[in-house]
Amino acid sequence: MKDSKNTLLAVVILCLYVMILLTGCVKKANNNEEIDVELIESKTELPSKIQLFYKVDLGKDHQFTTLEPSNFEIYENGSQISSLEAQAQIQQEPGDFLYSSVLMLDLSGSILNNADLPKLKEAATSFIKKTMPKKGESLHGTREMALFWFDGEENIHPLISYTSDRDTLISGIESIDEEISNDVSTNLNGAVIQGLSSMDARLRDVKGDADIATAGSMVLFTDGTDQAGYIKTDVALDSVSSAADEHGLFTIGLGGEIDKEILKKFGKNGFELAEDSLELNDSFLKIADRLEAETNSFYVLEYCSPKRSGTHSLELRAVYEDKFGSFQTQFSAEGFSGGCSVE
């Protein structure tokens, strides 16, 4: 009887051990194989063109990797579309994709009334130079930026409207002086909500052109917490959490009077802390790198479907090294015909 109990106990322990091993293996395999691929928008255009605008997240270790057309596979109704059936290419040329950014600067009294302002202007200029292409460069025209600033007033202040001209943005930063505001309070929560609202409005305007895919981001700098009290922090956090996938949000904090945990939540795509103004340039450049990775995570894929009628399932798969990810959607091929081409 005793031997029987010992045998049963050994079997139970062995089964538990095997289950632990299998659970660990399955978890590890999933981590290795998954790529986050999110469909943002799909369009159809006669005679038979389909356009997909989507975002690919390869993970932190590969955030600066740009995928090639060979990394993507198209499936209709579960069957892969061959190169003989459809033309396909990724469109990331000027005029096909526009990335809109907002740079939001805290210019309340705590910044203007000490030695931090020159360092902030230097850091903001470095950020613009890092993220905005020069005229004549291949990416010029695919990115634009607007400059805003805030203090304790209820509304944010526009400095430079959306533009692709890097020199105009830099001139806007250079124009900032100690006389720009005399308000010592900080409407941080309002700046978050209104900056997101500006970006939303701009993306809606751009989407009015059916040939352009668009996404955007906001980079916000502050050296303090919300003092004005117009809007509760929970309301601002709700606006951040409800932002669409094509909205990147980054924050930069200066000094010891900020609330790091709140700024991390506001900067859901990246947060950097500068202990003092001497570290501002490095912090802005680190966010510039993250913004560059965010910008490069968007893809526009066009292909000509061989379908000529009916409603069909569509799956796009991204394959990179040992990782895999996909999304699925549907499209109608009613009215589709031959003669489609991807330029």
C-alpha positions in Angstrom: 0.0 0.0 0.0 2.8 2.4 0.9 4.7 1.6 -2.3 1.5 2.3 -4.3 1.1 5.7 -2.7 4.8 6.5 -3.3 4.4 5.5 -7.0 1.3 7.7 -7.4 3.1 10.7 -5.7 6.0 10.2 -8.1 3.7 10.2 -11.1 1.9 13.4 -10.0 5.3 15.2 -9.4 6.5 14.0 -12.8 3.3 15.3 -14.5 3.6 18.7 -12.8 7.3 18.9 -13.9 6.4 18.1 -17.5 3.6 20.7 -17.4 5.9 23.4 -16.1 8.4 22.6 -18.9 5.8 22.6 -21.6 4.3 25.9 -20.3 7.8 27.5 -20.4 8.5 26.2 -23.9 5.1 27.4 -25.3 5.6 30.9 -23.8 9.1 31.2 -25.2 8.0 30.0 -28.7 5.2 32.6 -28.7 7.6 35.4 -27.7 10.0 34.4 -30.5 7.3 34.1 -33.2 5.0 37.1 -32.8 5.3 40.4 -34.6 2.7 43.1 -33.8 1.0 44.0 -37.2 -1.9 46.5 -37.0 -4.1 47.4 -39.9 -4.9 51.2 -39.8 -6.8 51.6 -43.1 -7.6 49.6 -46.2 -8.9 51.0 -49.5 -9.9 49.7 -52.9 -9.6 51.5 -56.2 -10.8 50.4 -59.6 -9.9 48.6 -61.7 -8.7 46.2 -59.0 -6.2 47.9 -56.7 -6.1 47.4 -53.0 -4.1 49.7 -50.6 -3.2 48.7 -47.1 -1.8 51.2 -44.5 -0.5 49.4 -41.5 2.0 49.5 -38.6 4.6 46.8 -37.8 6.3 46.5 -34.4 9.3 44.2 -34.4 10.1 44.8 -30.8 12.7 47.0 -29.1 15.7 45.1 -30.4 14.7 45.7 -34.0 13.0 49.1 -33.7 15.2 50.7 -36.4 14.8 47.8 -38.8 12.9 48.6 -42.1 11.2 45.6 -43.7 11.5 44.9 -47.4 8.6 43.9 -49.7 9.9 40.3 -49.6 9.1 40.3 -45.8 5.4 40.5 -46.6 3.0 37.9 -47.9 -0.6 38.5 -49.2 -3.3 35.8 -48.8 -6.8 36.0 -50.3 -9.3 33.5 -49.0 -6.5 31.6 -47.4 -4.4 31.2 -50.6 -1.2 33.2 -51.1 -1.2 35.6 -54.1 1.7 34.8 -56.4 3.8 37.4 -58.2 2.2 36.2 -61.4 -1.2 37.1 -60.2 -0.6 40.5 -58.6 1.8 43.4 -58.7 2.7 44.6 -55.2 5.0 47.1 -53.7 5.5 49.2 -50.6 5.0 52.9 -51.2 7.0 55.2 -49.0 7.9 57.9 -51.5 7.1 61.6 -51.1 3.4 62.2 -51.7 2.3 58.7 -50.6 3.0 59.0 -46.9 3.0 62.0 -44.6 4.1 61.9 -41.0 2.9 64.9 -38.9 4.5 65.8 -35.6 3.7 68.2 -32.8 6.5 69.6 -30.7 4.9 71.0 -27.5 7.2 73.1 -25.2 6.6 74.3 -21.7 7.5 78.0 -21.6 6.1 78.9 -18.2 8.0 81.1 -15.8 10.2 78.4 -14.4 11.8 77.9 -17.8 11.9 81.6 -18.9 13.2 83.0 -15.6 16.4 81.0 -15.3 19.3 79.8 -17.4 17.4 76.8 -18.8 15.9 78.6 -21.8 19.1 78.7 -24.0 19.6 75.0 -23.4 16.0 74.2 -24.2 16.3 76.1 -27.5 19.5 74.3 -28.4 17.9 70.9 -27.6 14.7 71.7 -29.6 16.8 72.8 -32.6 18.8 69.5 -32.4 15.6 67.6 -32.3 14.3 69.3 -35.4 17.5 68.8 -37.3 17.5 65.1 -36.4 13.9 64.4 -37.4 13.1 66.8 -40.3 14.8 66.2 -43.7 16.5 69.0 -45.6 15.2 70.2 -48.9 16.6 68.0 -51.6 16.8 64.9 -49.4 14.8 61.9 -50.5 12.4 62.0 -47.4 11.7 65.7 -47.7 8.0 66.2 -48.0 7.1 63.0 -46.2 7.4 64.7 -42.8 6.0 67.8 -41.3 6.0 69.4 -37.9 4.1 72.1 -35.9 5.4 74.0 -32.9 3.3 74.9 -29.9 4.0 76.2 -26.4 2.1 76.4 -23.2 2.2 78.1 -19.9 -0.6 78.6 -17.3 -3.2 79.9 -19.7 -6.2 77.8 -20.7 -5.2 77.4 -24.3 -1.9 76.4 -26.0 -0.1 78.9 -28.2 0.8 78.2 -31.8 4.4 79.1 -32.7 4.8 77.6 -36.2 2.0 75.8 -38.1 2.5 72.5 -39.9 5.4 72.7 -42.3 8.0 70.5 -44.0 10.5 73.3 -44.1 13.2 72.6 -41.5 14.6 76.2 -41.5 11.2 77.7 -40.8 10.9 75.5 -37.7 14.4 76.4 -36.5 13.6 80.1 -36.9 10.5 79.6 -34.8 12.6 78.1 -32.0 15.2 81.0 -32.3 12.4 83.5 -31.9 11.5 82.4 -28.4 12.7 84.8 -25.7 12.0 85.6 -22.1 9.2 88.0 -23.0 7.0 85.4 -24.7 5.1 84.7 -21.4 4.7 86.2 -17.9 2.7 83.3 -16.6 4.4 81.2 -13.9 1.7 78.5 -13.8 1.6 75.3 -15.9 -1.5 73.9 -17.8 0.2 70.5 -18.5 -3.0 68.5 -18.7 -4.6 71.0 -21.1 -1.4 70.9 -23.3 -1.7 67.1 -23.6 -5.3 67.1 -24.7 -5.1 70.1 -27.0 -1.9 68.9 -28.6 -3.6 65.6 -29.4 -6.6 67.4 -30.7 -4.4 69.5 -33.1 -2.8 66.3 -34.3 -6.1 64.6 -34.9 -7.4 67.6 -36.8 -4.3 67.7 -39.0 -4.5 63.9 -39.8 -8.2 64.3 -40.7 -7.2 67.1 -43.1 -4.5 65.0 -44.7 -6.8 62.0 -45.1 -9.0 64.2 -47.3 -6.5 63.3 -50.0 -7.3 59.6 -50.7 -3.8 59.1 -52.2 -1.9 60.0 -49.0 -1.6 57.7 -45.9 -0.8 59.6 -42.7 0.2 59.1 -39.1 1.5 61.4 -36.4 3.0 62.0 -33.0 3.4 64.6 -30.2 6.6 65.2 -28.3 5.9 67.2 -25.1 8.5 68.9 -22.9 7.9 70.2 -19.3 9.8 70.9 -16.2 6.8 70.6 -13.8 3.4 69.3 -13.0 -0.1 70.7 -13.8 -0.7 73.7 -11.6 -3.5 75.5 -13.5 -6.1 72.9 -12.7 -8.3 73.5 -15.7 -8.4 69.7 -16.5 -8.0 66.8 -14.2 -5.1 64.5 -14.7 -7.4 61.4 -15.2 -9.1 63.2 -18.1 -5.7 63.8 -19.8 -4.7 60.2 -19.2 -7.9 59.0 -20.7 -7.2 61.0 -23.9 -3.8 59.4 -24.1 -5.1 55.8 -23.6 -7.8 56.3 -26.2 -5.4 57.7 -28.8 -5.3 55.7 -32.0 -2.5 53.3 -33.0 -1.2 55.8 -35.6 -0.6 58.4 -32.8 2.8 58.3 -31.1 3.2 60.1 -27.8 6.5 61.0 -26.2 7.5 63.1 -23.2 10.6 64.8 -21.9 10.9 65.9 -18.3 13.4 68.3 -16.8 14.5 68.5 -13.1 13.2 67.2 -9.9 9.8 68.9 -9.8 8.1 66.7 -12.4 6.0 63.7 -11.8 7.9 60.9 -13.6 5.1 58.4 -13.3 2.5 60.7 -14.9 4.9 61.8 -17.7 5.7 58.1 -18.4 1.9 57.5 -18.8 1.6 60.6 -21.0 4.6 59.4 -23.1 3.2 56.0 -23.8 5.7 55.5 -26.7 8.7 57.0 -24.8 9.8 59.1 -21.9 13.2 60.7 -21.1 14.3 62.5 -18.0 17.0 65.2 -18.0 18.2 65.8 -14.5 19.4 69.3 -15.4 19.5 71.5 -18.5 22.9 70.2 -19.5 21.2 66.8 -20.2 18.4 68.3 -22.3 20.1 67.9 -25.7 20.8 64.2 -25.1 17.2 63.6 -23.9 15.7 65.3 -27.0 18.0 63.3 -29.3 17.0 60.1 -27.6 13.4 60.9 -28.2 14.3 61.9 -31.8 15.7 58.3 -32.3 12.4 56.8 -30.9 10.4 59.1 -33.1 12.4 58.0 -36.1 11.7 54.4 -35.3 8.0 55.1 -34.9 7.9 56.9 -38.3 9.6 53.9 -40.0 7.2 51.4 -38.5 4.4 52.5 -40.9 4.0 50.9 -44.3 1.8 51.5 -47.4 1.4 48.4 -49.5 -0.5 48.4 -52.8 -1.3 45.4 -55.0 -3.6 44.4 -57.8 -6.1 41.7 -56.8 -6.9 38.9 -59.3 -10.5 38.7 -57.8 -13.3 40.0 -60.0 -16.4 39.7 -57.9 -17.7 38.9 -54.4 -16.5 39.6 -50.9 -13.2 38.0 -49.9 -10.9 37.7 -46.8 -7.5 39.3 -47.0 -4.5 38.5 -44.8 -1.2 40.3 -44.7 1.7 38.4 -43.1 4.9 39.9 -42.0 7.9 37.6 -41.6 11.3 38.6 -40.2 14.0 36.1 -39.1 12.1 33.7 -36.9 9.2 36.1 -36.1 5.8 36.2 -37.7 2.7 38.4 -37.4 -0.4 39.1 -39.5 -3.8 40.9 -39.7 -7.0 40.0 -41.5 -9.7 42.1 -43.1 -12.3 41.8 -45.9 -12.8 43.5 -49.3 -15.4 43.6 -52.0 -14.2 42.8 -55.6 -17.5 43.9 -57.2 -16.7 45.8 -60.4 -13.0 44.7 -60.4 -11.5 44.2 -63.9 -8.2 43.9 -65.6 -5.8 46.7 -66.4 -4.6 47.4 -62.8 -1.0 48.6 -62.3 1.1 49.7 -59.3 3.4 52.6 -60.2 
